[in-house]
Amino acid sequence: MSISISVITQNRPSSLVRLLSSMASAYYVGDKIPLSFHMDRKVDIKTLRIANNFDWPHGNKLLHTTIIEGGLI
């Protein structure tokens, strides 16, 4: 069994920092867990920087921003 984590975020940097802090302190049993961030094209620069600078040693990290505004689809 494998898991991955998808974070859907938009213009809420303080909430994102809280979430990432919790994720960083969790125990993942040594498993590789890919992490992806999904943001709308109108994401604020602070939220984008937080996601980009977050160190994720447990697997691959992907940042995805949509080109077409679509909400949380």
C-alpha positions as CSV (number, residue, x, y, z in Angstrom):
1,M,0.0,0.0,0.0
2,S,1.3,3.5,-0.8
3,I,0.0,6.9,0.0
4,S,0.5,10.4,-1.3
5,I,-0.4,13.8,0.1
6,S,-2.1,16.5,-2.0
7,V,-2.4,20.0,-0.5
8,I,-4.9,22.3,-2.1
9,T,-4.2,25.9,-1.0
10,Q,-4.9,29.4,-2.1
11,N,-4.0,32.7,-0.4
12,R,-3.9,31.4,3.2
13,P,-0.2,31.4,4.1
14,S,-0.7,31.1,7.9
15,S,-2.9,28.1,7.5
16,L,-0.5,26.5,5.1
17,V,2.4,27.1,7.6
18,R,0.4,25.4,10.4
19,L,-0.4,22.4,8.1
20,L,3.2,22.0,6.9
21,S,4.4,22.2,10.5
22,S,2.2,19.3,11.5
23,M,3.2,17.3,8.4
24,A,6.9,17.9,9.2
25,S,6.6,16.6,12.7
26,A,4.6,13.5,11.7
27,Y,6.3,10.0,11.7
28,Y,6.1,8.3,8.3
29,V,7.7,4.9,9.1
30,G,10.5,5.5,6.5
31,D,8.0,5.3,3.6
32,K,8.4,7.5,0.5
33,I,5.4,9.7,0.3
34,P,5.0,12.1,-2.6
35,L,3.7,15.6,-1.8
36,S,1.9,17.8,-4.3
37,F,0.6,21.3,-3.9
38,H,-2.3,22.5,-6.1
39,M,-2.9,26.2,-6.4
40,D,-5.0,28.5,-8.6
41,R,-3.2,30.9,-11.0
42,K,-4.1,33.8,-8.7
43,V,-2.1,32.4,-5.7
44,D,-0.4,35.0,-3.6
45,I,3.4,35.1,-3.7
46,K,3.7,34.4,0.1
47,T,1.8,31.1,-0.2
48,L,3.8,30.2,-3.3
49,R,7.1,30.8,-1.6
50,I,6.1,28.8,1.5
51,A,5.2,25.8,-0.7
52,N,8.3,26.2,-2.8
53,N,10.7,26.5,0.2
54,F,9.1,23.7,2.2
55,D,11.7,20.9,2.6
56,W,10.0,17.5,2.1
57,P,12.6,14.7,2.7
58,H,10.0,11.9,2.5
59,G,9.6,11.8,-1.3
60,N,9.1,13.9,-4.4
61,K,7.5,17.4,-4.1
62,L,5.5,18.9,-6.9
63,L,4.0,22.4,-7.2
64,H,1.1,22.7,-9.6
65,T,-0.6,26.0,-10.5
66,T,-3.5,26.1,-12.9
67,I,-3.4,28.3,-15.9
68,I,-7.2,28.6,-16.2
69,E,-9.1,29.7,-13.1
70,G,-11.2,26.7,-12.0
71,G,-11.7,26.9,-8.3
72,L,-11.1,23.8,-6.2
73,I,-11.9,21.3,-9.0
